[in-house]
Amino acid sequence: MKKLLATLPATWQGPRWWALLVLGLALGYATATVTQLSHWVLVPVTAAWLMMAHTLRWGARSPQPASRTWPWSLLPLILWGIYVYLADSFGIVDLGAVFFHLQAGISEHGGGERTLVGLVYTLAMLPILASFTWLVRHDRRWRLVERLLALALLASNPLLYGIGQRGAAVVTEEGAWLDQRYVAPVILEAPEAPPNLLVLYLESLERTYADRQRFDDVYAPLGTLGDQGVVFEGVRQVDNTGWTMAGMIASQCGVPLMPAGLLHDSQLEPLERVVPGVNCLGDLLADQGYELTYMGGASKAFAGKGRFYQGHGFSRVLGRDDLTPRLRSPQDLNSWGLFDDDLYALTVEEIRRLDARPGPWGLVNLSLATHPPYGYPPGECRQRQGEFDGADILYSVECSARMAHDLVKRLAGEGLLENTLVVIASDHLSMRVSAWEQLTAGPRSNTFMLLGNDLTPRRMKVEASTMDVLPTILEGMGFTIDWHRAGLGVSLFADEPTLVEEHGMATLNARLKRETALHERLWQGLDIGGMAPDEVSLSPSEGE
């Protein structure tokens, strides 16, 4: 090692320029990741940093002895490292998702590859922290400004900014803006022969992929299905609805998913109930005599899925552990759980069972084939599309779209979709994937289409959010609901403005960050923030 160092120019034989290079590379990488620019940005940012270091002689030899103090900025740097890791992993960092997954349970996740990346990030932080400590100890100027830098790093970190906004709302009236617009879901009148309901959530398969200029024909099979039903174009994603549980709760309960909160008694233990304070699609249909089943290839324990469905009217909740023994090859799993071809085969069996019994039924299904970052296409797709390179998300999108199309056609061919409304929807917009630059190059929207139940096929351009899905499904099924509203959603069949139309996305997201009253409503029954278990948060209309 000494011989190798001796061959380097004298400038690089000491620790100074190595420390500055590490810090420059870290700054360049963070800039590229957080701004979502090309990673080539790393080169000019690093070069500019090194030029400044050379000009200002940062860390140059000094007659004064090196300090032995520890920098105040180490913790703020670690927090920024966490944020950069989340931004690199998911593209758009949702603080609510972080808190909710910690509270609802993450022990049975399938993202093993992201765990490895997290380990790499952790190891990479060690030389960054060591380099910064060396610079502060050897340059008096950095020691003088370092405490101010620590404050600046804390104040600018989006993770902490979100917490601060929510905390400030506790002492203002702004914290009830959304709750005042909440309408408790109520079915006023049911059709004589209530239709069955099949909901197919396609993991991260947003409608943006329908843009053929950007993505060719990967969405085409869903486009073919859409020609036979009602397709809604313009279903946006507001904050706190951008991960699977949040997306399902937004579309089934008409509300964003705000975590139980830092004041929840057991914030790092799995929640006993998930949004117990609001009625959702399952509650309403169970009251109408529906038998309801949830089926998903991943563990139902992850992120509280099982607790949500069990607590909101579903009599059968089937996840990886329940379904794996029923496979012909139980070892044929991906890191999350079942491949979608196996899940859909079992879905057909369950619908046959439901359809053989008297009374209406409902089934909610969640796929995995397009789960970021790469997807999990099953062997069925490899036979049709050729070998999967392990990275191209568009391969997985085409695979998932084709399997959903074939599933609907198979069920219809067996006569299992008579008097049935079929809902096909993305659970949320995609997180960072191989096609990220194309996805974020223009406006994005979620997949949402309704098939069957004598609906007239058409395309409807809307400005809406996934919170509008619940009332739209109910009216699509023929139910009459109060003022065409449910939760914060408005039926897209009604001539009423949605919250997105009325106030805009920016206003909604800003209000969400300050909302406290709706947060209390969602978790009514859990001991959070000193709220008594029997408190009831009433909207103005309910309190009159």
N, C-alpha and C positions, 0 to 999 in steps of 0.2 A: 504493500500500500504506500509506504514511504517513497519507494522508487517511482511509483506512478505519479504521486504528487510532485516529485522533483522534476518531472518532465513538463509540468504545467507552467505557464507564464507566472512570474512572481506575483502578479496581482491576484491570481486564483489559488495561491498556496496557503493563504490564511482563511479564516472563517468568514471574513467580511462579505465578499462578493457571493459566496455560496448562500449566506443568509439573505442577502438582498435579492438574489435570483429566485429563491424559494418564495419570498414574499411577492415578488413581481408576477411569478407564474400563478400564485394563488389569487392575486388581484385580477389578473387577466381572465382566469377561468371563471371566477365568480361573476365578473362583468358580463361575460358571454352567456352564462347560464341564466342569470337573473333577468337580463334584458331580452333573452331569447334570440339573440343575434348569432351569427355563425361563429363557430369556435375558432375561426381564423382571427377573430378580434383579440384573442389571447396574445398574438404576436405583437401588434402595435402597442397594446396596453403594457405588456412586459417591457418592451423597448423604451417606452416613455418613462416608466418607473425607473429603469436603470440609468437613463440619461439624467433624470432629476437627482438620483442618488450620487452620480458622478459629479454633477455640477455643484451640488450642495455639500458634497463630501460627507454623506451620512455614514456613520460608523467608522470614520477614518481614525487613525491612531491619534491618541490624545495624551498629553502629559499627566492628566488626571487619572487616578485608578478607576477601574470599572466598578460600578455600583453592584451591590448584591441584592437589591430590592426586586420583588416580583411585580410585574406590571398589573395594573388594575384592569387592563383590557383583555386579559386572558379569557375570562368568562364571557364577555360580549363577543369575542372572536369565536368561541365555541358555539354560541347561539347562532351566529351568522353561518358557521359551518353546517349546523343543522338545517338552517333555512335553505342554503345552497343545495344540500343533499335532497331535500324535499322538492325543490324547484327542478332539479335535474331528473328526479324520479317521476314526477307527476305533471310537470309543465306549469300548472297553476296551483299554487299552494293554498289550501283551504284549512285555516286554523281549526274550524269546527270539526273537520274530518279527523284531525289529529286527536283532539280531545275525546270525540265520540268513540273512536276505536279503542282508545285507552280505557274508557269507561265500560264499553259494551263487550269487550273481550277480543283479543287478537291472537290467542294461543294456537288456533287451528287455521291460520292463514296459509295460503299456498304460494306466496311470493318469495320462494327460497332464493331466487336470483337477486332480488332486491336486498335480502339480508346480507348476501355476499358483498354487494356494492356498498352497503352500509358499513361493513367491516373495513373495506378499502378506504372509505372516507374517513373512518376513525383513525386508521393508521396514518393517512395523509395529513391529518390535523397535527400529529406529533411534531414533524419537522417545521410546520408553520408556526406553532406555538414556541418551539425552541428558537427559531430564527427571530421572531419578534422579541422574545425575552433578551436575546443577545443584543439586538439593536438598541433596545431601551437601556440596557445596562452599560453599553459602550458609547452612547451618544447622549450627552447631557440635554441637548435640544429636544430630543424625543421624550426624555424623562419629564421635561417641563410641560409639554403639551399632552402627555399621555393620558392624564385623568380626564381632560376635556374630550379626548378621542374616545375614551371608554363611554362617556355620556352620549356622544354622537352616535356611536355604534348601537347603543341600546335604543336611543330615540328613533333611529332610522330602520330598525329591524321590524319588518312587517308582522312577525310573530307576536311581538310585544305591543305593537301598535293596535292590533285587533283587540287584545285584552283591555288596553287602556280605554278604547272607545266604548266597549260594553260596560266597563266599570263606571265611566262618567255618566252613562245613561241612567244609572240607578237613581240619581238625584235630580233627574229632569223629567218633565212631562213627555218628552219625545219617546220615552220608553214604552208607550202604549199606542203608538201610531198604527201599527199593524193589527194589534189586538182589537182596536176599535172597528176595523174593517173585516174582522172574522165573522163568518156566519156559520153557526153549527149545522152540519149536514143533517137534513131531515127529508125523508121521503113522504110526500103528501098523498101520493096516489100511485098505485102499481098497475101495470097492464094486466089484462085478464089471464094471459098465459105468459108469465115472466120468462124471458129468454135465458138460456144458459150463458155462461161467460168464460171465454178462454183468453187469458192475458199472456202474451209471449214477450218477456223482456229480453232484448238482445243486448248483451253486455257491450256498452260503449259504441254501439253501431249507430252513430248519429246520421241524420239526414244529409249532412254536409257531403258525405260520400256519394250522393246522387249527382253531384256536379261532374259531368262526363269530361269536361275540359281538364279538370284536375285529376280525376280518378278513373277515367275510362268507364268500363261497364261493370265494375265490381258490385254496384248496388242494383244492377238490372233485375235480378230475380224479385227483389222487393218492389221495384217499380212495376213489374208485371202484376203482382198481387194488388198494388195500390190502384191499378186501373179498374179493379172490380169493387172498390170501396171508396170511403171518404178519406182523403189524404190532407192532413193539416200541415201547411208549410209556414214556418216562422215560430216554432215553439222553442223559446230561448231557455237559458239556464241562469237562474238567479243564484246568488250566494247561498251556501248551506243546502244546496240540492245537487252537488256535483260529485257524489260518490254513491255507491250502490244502495246502501240503506237510505241515504238522504233522498235519492231519486225515487225509490219506491214509496217512501213516506210522502214526498211531495205529490206524487201522482195518485196515491191512494187515500191520503188524508187532507190534501189541499193546503199543506203548510210546509215551510222549510224545517229542516231538522236542526234545531239548536241543541248542542250537547247539554247533558244534565247540569253541567256547570262545575266550576272549581269549588263550589260550596257543597256539592253532593257529599254525603257522609262517607261513602266508600268509593271515591272517584276512580280508583285503580282496580276495583273489583267489578265483575260483570253485573250489569243492572238486572234487577229482578223483573222489571217491566219496561217496555219501550213506548214512549209517548202515551201513557195511560190516560192523560187528561182530555184526549180528543177522540171522537168517533171517526172511523175510517171506512173504506169500502167494505171490508170484511164484516165489520159490525153491522152495517146497514143491510147487507145481503143476508147475513145469518138471521137477523130479525125478520126477514121476509121468507125464511124457510129454506134457504140455500144450504147445500152441503158443500163445503169449501176445502180445497186441497192446495198446498204449496209444494212445488218440487224444484229443487236446485241441485246441481252437480257438486257444489262445494259444501263444506260443513255448515250445518244450520247454527252451530254454536258461534261461528265467526261473526263479529260485529252485531250480535244480537238478533240475527234474522229469525231464529227459531222463537225467541221470546216475543218478538213483534207479532208474528203470525199467530202464535198460540194465544196471545192476549187480545187479538182483534178478530175473533170469530171463526178461525180456521180449525176444523176438527182433525185434519191430517196435515202434518208438516214433515216433509221427507227431504233429507239431505244426504250427503255422501255416505255417512255411516249406515243409514237405513237402506239405501239403494244398492250399495256395492255388493252385498251378498246375493242380490238378484241378477247380477251380471253373469254372462256365460264365461267370461274371463275376469274374475274379480281383481286380478293384478293389473289389468289394463286401465290404469289411471294416469292422469297428469298431476302436476304438483298441487293443483287446487282440488281435484276430484274427478268426476266422471267426464268423459268426452261427450260432446253433444249428440253424437249419433246414438250412443247408449241411453243418454237421458231422454231423448225424444222417443226411442222405442218404448221405454218404460212409461212415458207420458201417454202414449197411445193406449197402453194397457190400462192405465188409471182412468182415462176418459171412457173406455169401454165399461169399466166397472161403475163409474158414476152414471153413465147414460142408461145402464140396465136397471137402476133403482128409480122409484117414483120421486117426483119433485125436481125442482131446478138445481143445477150444480154450477160451481165456479172452480176454475183451476188457474193458478198463477205459476208460471214457469220462468226460470232464470237461466240463461245460457252462459257458456264460458268461452266459446271459441274465439272471441275477439277481445279477451281480457288483455289489457296492456301488460308489458310493453310489446309483446310479439304475437300474442294469441296462442291458442291450443287447438289447431285444426286436427280432426280425427282422421283415421285411415281412409274413411269414405271419401274425403276430399282429396287426399293424396292420389287415390286411384283415378279421380276425374281431372284434377288440375296439375298433376305431376308432383315432383318432390318439393317439399317445403324447405326453404333455406334457413329457417329458424329465426328470421328477423323481419321479413316483409309482412307488415300488418295488412296490406291490401290483399294478400293471399288469404289471410284469415277472414277478412271482411267478405270477400267473394264466397268463401266457404260457408260462413254463417248465414249469409243472405240466401244462398241456395238451399241449405238445410231447412230454414224456416219456411221457404216456399214449398219445399217437398212435403214437409210435415202437414201444412194446411191442406195441400192437395190430397194427401193420403187420408186425412181425417174426413174431408169432404167426400172422397170416393167411397168411404165406408158408411156414409150417411150419419156420421157422428156430429156434424155441425148444423143439423136442422134446428131451427129455432135457437140459434146461438150467435152471439156477438163475439167476433174475434178482434182482439186488440193487439196490435204489434207496435212496440215502442222501444226506444233505447232507454236504458235506466238513467243515463246521464251522457254528457259529451265525453269524448275520449280524453284520457290523460296522455302524457308524452309517449309517442310511438314513432316508428320509422318515417311516417308520413306527416310528422308534426308541422313542418314548414308549410306544406300544402294545406293542411287543415286550418292553420291560423292565418292564411293569406287573405281570407275574406270572411264575411259573416258566417256564423255557424248556427245550426239549429238541430233539434232532436227529431228522431223518427217518431211519428205518431199517426197511425191509420186505424180505421175501423172497417171491418168487413162483415157482411151478413146482416141479419135482422131486418131485411127489406130496406136498408138504407140506399138512397140513390147515389150511385158512384159520382164523385166530383172531387175537385181539388179546391181547397179553401186556403187563401193566403190570410194569415192572421199575425197579430203581434201579441204573443201570449207566452206563458211559462208552463213548466210541467205541473205547477199547482192548479192549472185550469183543466188538467186531464180528468180528475175525479168527477166534477159535475158534467163534463162532456160524455164520459162513459155512462153515467147514470141516465142522462137524457137519451143517449144512443140506445140504451136498453128499453126505453119507453117509460121510465119512471118520471113522475112529476116532482120537482124539487122546489124548495122555497126560493123564489126570486131568481131562479136559474143559477143559484150560487151554492157552493159548498166549501167550507173553509175559507181560504183566500182566493179560491178559484171561481171562475165564471164559465158557464157552458159556452163552448165555441159554436154551438148551434144557435145561440140566442143573440139577439141584436142589442147586446149590452157590452160596454167597454170592459176589457180586462184591466188589471192593475198595471200591466206593462203599457197598454195603450194610454191609460189615463195619466200615469205618472212617469213612465220611462224606466229603463233598467237602472240607470245611475241613481235615481231617487230611491228606488226599491232597495238596492244594495246598501245605500247609505243608511236608510231607515233600519234595515236588518241589523246593522252593526250596533245600533243604539237601542234595539228592542229588548225590553225586559218582561213586559206583561204577557206577551204571547209565549215567551219562554216559560213563564210560570204556569201558564195554561197547559202547555204540552206535558209537563212533568208533574201535574197535579196528582197527588197521591204518594209521591216520593218526598222524603224529607230533604229538601234542598233550600238553601238560603234562609232557613228559619221558617219556611212556609209550612203551616200546619197541614197534616194530611187531608183534613176535611175542608180546607178552604176551597172555594169555587170562584174562579175568575170569570165574571160575566161581562159580555159585551153589552153596550147600551140597550140593544133591542131585547136582550134576555132579561135585563134587570128591570124593565118597565113593568 
